[in-house]
Structures are given as C-alpha cells and as structure tokens.
Amino acid sequence: MPSIVTASQLRTVLGVSVSLYSDAYLDEIINTSENVILPMLVANTSAINSYKLESNVAYFYTQRSHHFVAGQSVIVTGLPAPFTATHTVVTATEYSFTAALTSTNVTLREIIPMGTATLSGYSAADIYANTPAIESAILAVSVEVFQSRVAAGGQIEGVDFTSTPYRMGRSLTNRVSTLLMPYLDVETVVQ
C-alpha cells in the first residue's frame, strides 16, 4: 500500500478514470516509485547483511553504522522467519545489535538481497509523509513509470514526436534530484 501518494492523486495528475485504471494498478506504480525514492532519503533504517541466532539471542549485523540503542523497538524485514519481526534491542554496537529470540540456533548467514532494520515509527514513509517535495518527486516518477507501461513498445513519444527510449534509466532519478537534495542520505550515495 502506498504511503506518500494515493491512487486518486496519481489519477488526477494522469487525467485517467477509475474505470480505465483501477486503484490496485495505480498502487503498483506508486509502490514502484516509492521503492525507488524512499531508500535514497535519510531515515532511521540500516541494511542487515548477516544474522545469526545463538542461545536465544539474535545477532543482526548492519552494512553501516546504525543508531539503535538498547530498549528501542526495531522492525526487521527481508530475513527468513523467525527473524523478520519487531524486536526490542537488547545490546548495540556500531555495526550490530542483538534481540531476544526463542528458537533453534542458526549459524552466521549472509543475506542477499539485504534485509532492513527500521526504528519503529521512523521509516522514510513516516518521516516524509507530509513533505511536498517528496510527494512531487514520487508523483513525477510515478508518471514516468505509468507512461513506460502504457506506451507502445515501452517508448514514450515527446511533444515534438521524438522517441525517448531511456526514460526509465539513471536519468529518471536525476530529473527529481533537486527536489530530493535536502533529504538525500549521502552515506547511501557513496556506498
């Protein structure tokens, strides 16, 4: 379910009716756009690159320095059961944290694609829910995704009737980078 832009907002921008494109279809497009934009923003989220379970203590190892402290509630996603859950941090070091988890031991395992650990209530979607620049960037990307899906052969034709085949490439985020600049997580840019 999209968290920043609604299907009705996108429908208004596109000028399409509900009978032509359902909310579910537009929600897919918005989710795609949010999945592109939100990970680029500053948030209380860290990528988990490995994990293990020893004596009912789950160890989560993060890609970069996280800012979790003991007692905080952290939502872990993208890991196999029973690790994907909301955990209370027991101990924390710069690149790892532990949580109580009753299950059988699991040896150290790397995870690809990486999982995520997000401070409860402080995800990018929570933080930027009412930020006009973020909403505009997500709408702009949503329009491009929509047009690439409905254009014949995936090629959008400009107002001057020239074909633009690379609208979904790196230039897509470059076109909204000025809107995102104050909110970009520069640590993710250099990784």
C-alpha positions in Angstrom: 0.0 0.0 0.0 1.5 3.4 -1.0 2.3 5.7 1.9 3.1 9.1 0.4 0.9 9.4 -2.7 -2.5 8.0 -3.2 -4.0 6.4 -6.3 -6.6 9.2 -6.5 -3.7 11.8 -6.5 -1.9 10.0 -9.4 -5.2 9.5 -11.2 -5.8 13.3 -11.1 -2.3 14.0 -12.4 -2.7 11.5 -15.2 -6.2 12.5 -16.0 -7.5 8.9 -16.2 -10.7 7.5 -14.9 -11.2 4.7 -12.3 -13.0 2.6 -14.9 -9.8 2.7 -17.1 -7.1 2.1 -14.5 -8.0 0.6 -11.1 -6.7 1.7 -7.8 -4.7 -1.6 -7.5 -3.0 -0.9 -10.8 -2.0 2.7 -9.9 -1.0 1.5 -6.4 1.6 -0.9 -8.1 3.0 2.1 -9.9 3.2 4.3 -6.8 4.8 1.4 -4.8 7.4 1.1 -7.6 8.1 4.8 -7.4 8.3 4.9 -3.6 10.7 1.9 -3.7 12.9 4.0 -5.9 12.8 7.3 -3.9 12.4 6.4 -0.2 15.6 4.3 0.2 17.6 7.3 -1.0 16.3 9.5 1.9 17.6 10.0 5.4 15.7 7.7 7.7 16.3 5.6 10.8 17.0 2.5 8.6 20.0 0.2 8.3 20.7 -2.6 5.9 21.2 -6.0 7.5 23.9 -8.0 5.7 24.1 -11.0 8.0 22.5 -12.6 11.1 22.7 -15.5 13.5 20.9 -17.0 16.5 22.8 -18.4 19.5 21.3 -19.4 22.8 18.0 -17.5 22.1 19.9 -14.3 21.2 19.5 -13.0 17.7 22.5 -11.1 16.3 21.9 -8.6 13.4 24.9 -7.2 11.6 24.4 -4.0 9.6 26.1 -2.7 6.5 26.9 0.6 8.0 26.8 2.3 11.4 23.2 2.3 12.8 21.9 4.5 15.6 19.8 2.0 17.5 20.2 1.8 21.3 19.0 -0.7 23.9 15.3 -0.6 24.6 14.3 0.7 21.2 11.8 -1.2 19.0 13.2 -2.1 15.6 11.2 -3.6 12.7 13.3 -6.2 10.8 12.2 -7.2 7.3 13.6 -9.2 4.5 15.1 -12.0 6.6 13.7 -15.5 6.9 11.3 -16.5 9.8 11.6 -16.0 12.8 14.0 -13.1 12.3 11.5 -10.9 10.3 9.6 -9.3 13.2 9.6 -6.4 15.5 12.4 -6.8 18.0 13.4 -4.9 21.1 17.2 -4.0 21.0 19.0 -5.6 24.0 22.6 -4.6 23.2 24.0 -2.5 20.4 27.5 -1.9 18.9 28.3 0.4 16.0 27.6 -2.3 13.3 25.4 -4.8 15.1 22.6 -5.2 17.6 21.0 -8.1 19.5 17.5 -9.1 20.4 15.9 -11.9 22.4 14.5 -14.6 20.1 13.5 -18.0 21.2 14.2 -20.6 18.5 16.9 -23.1 17.5 20.4 -21.9 16.8 21.2 -20.6 13.4 24.8 -20.2 12.2 26.0 -16.9 10.8 24.4 -16.3 7.4 24.8 -13.5 4.9 21.6 -12.4 3.3 21.2 -11.2 -0.4 19.4 -9.1 -1.0 20.0 -7.4 2.3 17.3 -7.2 4.9 16.4 -3.9 6.7 16.1 -2.8 10.3 14.0 0.3 10.8 13.3 2.2 14.1 9.6 1.7 14.8 7.6 4.8 13.7 10.6 6.4 12.0 10.7 4.9 8.5 11.2 7.2 5.5 7.4 6.9 4.8 6.6 8.0 8.3 9.1 10.9 8.3 8.3 12.3 4.8 4.5 11.7 4.7 3.7 15.4 4.5 6.7 16.7 2.6 5.6 18.4 -0.7 9.0 17.9 -2.4 9.0 14.2 -1.7 5.4 13.9 -2.8 6.2 15.7 -6.1 9.2 13.5 -6.8 7.2 10.4 -6.2 4.4 11.7 -8.5 6.9 12.6 -11.2 8.5 9.1 -11.1 5.0 7.5 -11.0 4.0 9.4 -14.2 7.2 8.1 -15.9 6.5 4.5 -14.8 2.9 4.7 -15.9 3.9 6.1 -19.3 6.6 3.5 -19.8 4.0 0.8 -19.1 1.3 2.1 -21.4 3.5 3.4 -24.3 3.7 1.1 -27.3 7.0 -0.8 -27.1 7.8 1.0 -23.9 8.9 4.1 -25.8 7.4 7.4 -24.9 6.9 9.9 -27.7 7.6 13.5 -26.8 5.5 16.5 -27.8 7.9 17.1 -30.7 7.2 13.5 -31.8 10.7 12.2 -31.0 11.0 8.9 -29.3 12.6 8.8 -25.8 13.6 5.2 -25.1 15.7 5.7 -21.9 13.2 7.4 -19.6 13.5 4.7 -17.0 17.3 4.8 -16.8 19.5 6.7 -14.4 18.2 10.0 -15.7 14.9 9.2 -14.0 16.2 10.0 -10.5 18.4 12.8 -11.9 15.2 14.6 -13.0 13.9 14.7 -9.5 17.3 15.1 -7.6 16.8 18.8 -7.0 13.5 18.0 -5.2 15.2 15.4 -3.1 18.5 17.1 -2.4 17.7 18.4 1.1 16.6 14.9 2.2 19.2 12.6 0.5 21.1 10.2 2.7 24.6 11.0 1.4 26.0 7.9 3.1 24.0 5.7 0.7 25.2 7.7 -2.3 28.9 6.8 -1.6 28.4 3.1 -0.9 
